Amino acid sequence: MSQQESGCLGCTNCFVTVPQDKYYAVEKFGKFSHMLEPGLAVAGFDCCGCCVTFRSVSSRVEQIPVTVSTKTKDNVFVSIMVAVQLSVMKEHAQDAMYKLGDVRAQVDSYVSDVVRSSMPHMLLDEAFERKDDVSNAVQDKLKIEMAAYGFFINKALVTDLVPDAQVVQSMNEINKQKRLRDAAFMAAEGDKVRVVKAAEAAADASQLAGEGIARQRRAIIDGLRDSITEGTKEQLTTEKISELLLITQYFETLRDIAASSKASTVFLPHSAGAVSDVASQIRNGIMQGSVPFQQGM
């Protein structure tokens, strides 16, 4: 990261202008002498740049990207991108200039060591969830190791984690099938709710219709009984009331058939005697069914 610099006058390095974002070291006959502050500085006597030379290093935060290939606990190979942000410590600028020959290679080695020792203990899903743990482990390792070379580690970030393309495709397919299953389950639940609600509505409608028919028949029976026994003390028996109800329903049925718009022919007995025969048959059936019930009691 360090580089050679020259003075601000030609053929001599007696004077030099130090930028604000750099650290300058003065070397006399190749040996380190001292550091210079930013601004115009006097380095000492020099002849044609042979006596005094300058070496500089940037004081800015520099980012070094590192890519590490490794595998997870479930044997999935992934490529991990780590961005290391480091800067030179002012009080150790001399170490940063002279101790390391290749800072990037050194950072790459430390990052690779930490990542390849951490990732094999994680499943692929855990690796995505615990990227911060890997970042902290890399940062802690680099802070200790790079401090000996005059560098301060500002941050180490795991910027990306890329599995093999086929693994990504299979993971996407798994998520796709899971969501399709959830969608099918929700659709089935919706159909179930619609069917149940429709059945409940039909049951309620049938119940209300039955109650309406029962009230209608009760009103018809009461009306027929009152109209027949009005002004008399006669009491109609249950059999007589049933016959009156059957006659009423018989004529209502004829009316509904006649009012139908469908083209059809229906043959029905239409005389009063036929109605009486029907009533007798129903009454005899009720009486025959009640006899075994009474015997059983």
TATA-V65387 format. One record per helix or strand. SS is the DSSP state (H for helix, E for strand). FROM is the first residue (numbers start at 1). TO is the last residue. Records with the same first field share a line. If there is no record, write none. Layout:
BEGIN
SS->FROM-TO ; FROM-TO
END
This chain:
BEGIN
E->3-5 ; 9-9 ; 12-12 ; 15-18 ; 22-28 ; 31-36 ; 39-42 ; 52-58 ; 62-71 ; 77-88 ; 151-163
H->90-98 ; 103-121 ; 124-129 ; 131-147 ; 165-229 ; 238-259 ; 272-296
END
